[in-house]
C-alpha cells in the first residue's frame, strides 16, 4: 500500500479471486472477513470501502457477489470494529466496510486499522465505488464510476464508460468504452478507448493518452506534460498552464486554445492545426 501510515495486510482469497498480498509482521491482530449475496436481478453494485488495498474482478457467468479479505489492527478493540457487509436494496447491492475511524473512536498515536479486500462479481453489472485509501484494481466490468482519495489505480477492460475522480496517486486505464477523468495529482495513462476521452481537470503529473477511436478533450491541465497519440477523432486542449504538449497520428483536428508555458509539438495531423499566437512557430 502507498499510504505509509497504514499497515499492509495479508489478503486471504478464495480460489480464483486473485493473488495473496504480502503480510506485515507488525500487524498484531488479524481476522478473516467475508460476505456474499446472490446477484440475480441486480443492476448496480455500490462499493464503499475504507483503508486498505482493493481488488475488484468481474467474471463471466458469475451468479453471486463475493467479498473476502483480512482485517488488521494494532488492538483487538479496533479489530472488532472492522467489519464487512453485503446487503441488497431492490436491484442495488451494497458492499461496505465499517472501520473504527467511521465510528469516531479515539485513536492512539500508533494505532491503525485496515482491511485488504477482494471482490468477485458478475461482469454484466455496473459498479459505483468510493474508496478512501490504498491501491485499487478493477478488471472486466460493465462500467465503472469511481471516487478515490489516495493510492494507485489500475482499471482494465471496462466495457462501457469509466468516470473517475482521483485525489492522489497514479492512474492507469487499459481498455474502456469511454473515459472521463478528474485528477488532482499523480501521473495518468489512458489507452485503448473505443469512444471519447475527456480530462475535466488534471492538476499535476504527466498525462498520456493513446489508441483512442473517438476524440480527446483536455479541459484543464495545470502542470506536467501532455502526450496524445493514435487518435481517430480530434484532439483539443482548452487550457494548459505548464508543461510540453505533443500530439501525433491524429486523424482529425489538433487544437490548443490556451497555453502559458512549455512547447507544443505535433506530427501526422489529418485535420486543421490551431495553436495560440505565442506558439505560432511551434
Secondary structure, 3 states (H helix, E strand, C coil): CCCCCCCCCCCCCCCCCCCCCCCCCCCCEEEEEEEEEECCCCCEEEEEECCCCEEEEEECCCCEEEEEEEEEECCHHHHHHCEEEEEEECCEEEEEEECHHHHCCCCCCCCCEEEEEEEEEECCCEEEEEECCCCEEEEEECCEEEEECCCCEEEEEEEEEEEEEECCCCEEEEEEEEEEEEECCCCEEEEEECCCEEEEEECCCCEEEEEECCCEEECCECCCCEEEEEECCCEEECCECCCCEEEEEECCCEEECCECCCCEEEEEECCCEECCHHHCCC
